[in-house]
Amino acid sequence: MAATRKPALIAAIVVAVLAATAAWVVLARGPGERHRVGLFTTLPILWNEAGGVGEMLASKDGPHWARAALAEEGPVTALDTLTPDTLRGVERLVLAQPRALSPDENVALDNWVRGGGEVLLFADPMLTEDSRFPLGDRRRPEGTVLLSPILKRWGLELQFDENQPFGKRSVAAQGTAIPVNLPGRFVVLKPAPCKVDGRALVARCDVGNGRVLAVADADLLSRDDPDGAGQAALAALMARAFTD
């Protein structure tokens, strides 16, 4: 009898997860939608950190504030891989502390950008936000972003000063106050169609027919954002990264 109930229970959980996801997507499709947004991230933005499906469904934590902010651009699609198929139809792409890309993913992403895609990238060399999962757990966000091949292809190198002090602070970039903690800095590999500002915290590159706006820190995407500084910075960066 127990063996009969187990598949039914699993099926019910899967249905509940799909229903919750579908409900969020519907809510994300507001009247002002114009673009399909892809999100490729290891950060708990679309779903809260949980040890399993049941815990995720039972969680009393509210949704991450960035989820609604991204949905302002249009319907958001979570991407597990970057391939020509998964990127087809995506007009704007947010890479938020992504995992390391495979060679095929590097090629697919580069081709997509050169074809006219727009990317907002958060590449943090030393992520400081806490996680409930221990080091080595695949569910834990990437502590150090590893994107050297694609960054070099676009004309950038991400550097990190190990001697800088720990602590939250704000860096101004073109009038936008960006919260950071142990940020990196971008160096332009000449010749490359890239410009940096905000003490090299932010880089913008024209790549073929597309563009990349990269930020060398991901602290502004921390769930804890009591003064709204992260939300304000994300809105301003999306406005710079994405053209209408």
C-alpha positions in Angstrom: 0.0 0.0 0.0 2.8 2.4 0.9 4.6 1.6 -2.4 1.4 2.6 -4.2 1.1 5.9 -2.4 4.7 6.9 -3.0 4.4 7.5 -6.8 1.2 9.3 -6.2 2.8 11.6 -3.6 5.7 12.3 -5.9 3.3 13.1 -8.7 1.3 15.5 -6.5 4.5 17.3 -5.5 5.6 17.7 -9.1 2.2 19.0 -10.1 2.3 21.5 -7.2 5.7 22.8 -8.2 4.7 23.1 -11.9 1.5 24.9 -10.8 3.4 27.3 -8.6 5.9 28.0 -11.4 3.1 28.5 -13.9 1.3 30.9 -11.6 4.4 33.0 -11.2 5.0 33.2 -14.9 1.5 34.3 -15.4 2.0 37.0 -12.8 5.2 38.1 -14.5 3.4 38.7 -17.8 2.2 42.2 -17.0 0.6 44.6 -19.5 4.0 46.3 -20.2 5.8 43.1 -21.3 8.0 43.6 -24.4 10.8 41.1 -24.2 11.5 37.6 -23.2 14.2 37.5 -20.5 16.4 34.5 -19.9 18.0 34.0 -16.4 21.0 31.8 -16.0 22.2 31.8 -12.4 23.3 29.8 -9.3 21.8 32.4 -7.0 18.4 31.6 -5.3 16.4 34.2 -7.2 13.6 32.3 -8.7 13.4 29.6 -6.0 14.5 29.9 -2.4 17.2 27.6 -1.0 15.7 24.3 0.2 16.9 20.8 0.9 14.2 19.3 -1.3 10.9 19.9 -3.1 8.8 19.4 0.0 10.8 21.9 2.0 10.7 24.4 -0.9 6.9 24.1 -1.0 6.6 24.5 2.8 9.0 27.4 3.0 7.5 30.5 4.6 10.2 32.8 3.1 8.9 35.3 0.6 10.1 35.5 -2.9 13.4 37.2 -3.7 12.8 40.8 -4.6 14.8 40.5 -7.8 12.3 38.1 -9.2 9.7 40.8 -9.6 12.3 43.3 -10.8 13.3 41.0 -13.6 9.7 40.4 -14.5 9.2 44.1 -15.2 11.2 43.5 -18.4 8.8 40.7 -19.5 8.3 36.9 -18.9 11.3 35.3 -17.3 12.6 31.9 -18.3 15.1 30.0 -16.1 17.9 28.5 -18.2 19.8 25.4 -17.0 22.1 25.4 -20.1 23.1 27.8 -22.8 22.5 26.3 -26.2 21.2 27.6 -29.6 17.8 25.9 -28.7 17.5 27.4 -25.1 18.6 30.8 -26.3 16.2 30.9 -29.2 13.5 33.5 -28.6 15.4 35.0 -25.7 15.9 38.8 -26.3 17.6 39.7 -23.0 19.8 37.6 -20.8 20.8 38.0 -17.2 23.8 36.0 -16.1 23.9 36.2 -12.3 26.9 34.5 -10.8 26.6 31.7 -13.3 28.5 28.4 -13.1 31.5 27.8 -15.4 30.4 27.3 -19.0 31.3 24.4 -21.2 33.1 25.1 -24.5 29.8 24.5 -26.4 28.0 27.0 -24.1 30.7 29.6 -24.6 30.2 29.3 -28.4 26.4 29.4 -28.2 26.5 32.4 -25.9 29.0 34.3 -28.0 27.1 33.6 -31.2 23.8 34.7 -29.6 25.3 38.0 -28.4 26.9 38.7 -31.8 23.6 38.1 -33.4 22.1 41.0 -31.5 21.5 39.6 -27.9 21.8 41.8 -24.8 23.5 40.6 -21.7 23.5 41.9 -18.1 26.3 39.9 -16.3 27.0 39.8 -12.6 30.5 38.2 -12.2 31.6 38.1 -8.6 35.1 36.9 -7.9 34.4 36.5 -4.1 30.7 36.1 -3.3 30.0 37.1 0.3 26.3 36.3 0.7 25.7 33.4 3.1 24.2 30.0 1.9 22.6 27.3 3.9 24.6 24.7 1.9 28.2 23.8 2.8 31.2 24.3 0.5 31.2 21.6 -2.2 27.4 21.2 -2.3 26.2 21.7 -5.9 23.2 23.6 -4.6 25.4 26.3 -3.2 25.9 29.4 -5.3 29.2 29.7 -7.1 31.6 31.4 -4.7 34.0 32.4 -7.4 32.8 33.0 -11.0 34.9 31.2 -13.6 34.2 32.9 -17.0 37.7 33.7 -18.3 37.2 32.2 -21.8 34.1 34.1 -22.7 35.3 37.3 -21.0 38.5 37.2 -23.0 36.5 36.6 -26.1 34.6 39.8 -25.4 37.8 41.7 -24.6 37.8 41.7 -20.8 39.7 40.2 -17.9 38.3 40.0 -14.4 40.8 40.8 -11.6 40.5 40.7 -7.8 42.5 42.5 -5.1 43.0 40.1 -2.2 44.2 42.9 0.1 41.0 45.0 0.0 39.0 45.2 3.2 35.8 43.1 3.8 32.6 45.1 4.2 29.6 46.5 2.3 30.1 49.8 0.6 28.8 51.7 -2.4 30.5 52.4 -5.7 29.2 55.1 -8.1 29.0 54.2 -11.8 27.5 56.8 -14.1 25.3 58.1 -11.4 24.2 54.7 -10.1 25.2 53.7 -6.5 26.0 50.0 -6.7 26.3 48.1 -3.4 29.4 45.9 -3.3 31.5 43.7 -1.0 34.9 42.4 -2.0 34.3 43.4 -5.7 36.5 42.6 -8.6 37.6 45.0 -11.4 37.6 44.7 -15.2 40.6 45.3 -17.4 40.1 45.9 -21.1 42.2 43.7 -23.3 43.2 46.1 -26.2 42.0 46.4 -28.8 38.5 45.7 -27.7 35.2 47.7 -28.0 34.8 48.0 -24.2 34.6 50.8 -21.7 34.8 50.6 -17.9 33.6 53.0 -15.2 32.9 53.0 -11.5 36.6 52.2 -10.6 36.4 49.5 -13.3 33.5 47.8 -11.5 31.3 48.0 -14.6 32.3 47.3 -18.2 30.3 47.7 -21.3 31.3 46.0 -24.5 29.8 46.1 -28.0 30.0 42.5 -29.3 29.0 42.2 -32.9 25.4 43.3 -33.2 24.9 42.8 -29.4 26.1 44.2 -26.2 27.3 43.1 -22.8 27.1 45.1 -19.5 29.2 43.4 -16.9 29.4 44.1 -13.1 32.3 42.6 -11.2 30.3 41.9 -8.0 26.9 40.4 -7.2 26.3 41.9 -3.7 23.5 44.1 -5.0 21.5 40.8 -5.6 21.6 39.9 -1.9 18.1 38.9 -0.6 18.7 41.3 2.3 18.1 44.7 0.9 16.6 46.8 3.7 17.1 50.2 2.1 16.3 49.2 -1.4 19.8 50.1 -2.7 20.1 46.8 -4.5 16.7 47.2 -6.2 17.5 50.7 -7.4 20.9 49.6 -8.7 19.4 46.6 -10.6 16.8 48.8 -12.2 19.4 51.3 -13.3 21.7 48.6 -14.7 18.9 47.0 -16.6 18.1 50.3 -18.1 21.7 50.6 -19.3 22.0 47.0 -20.5 18.8 46.7 -22.4 17.7 48.9 -25.3 14.1 49.4 -26.3 
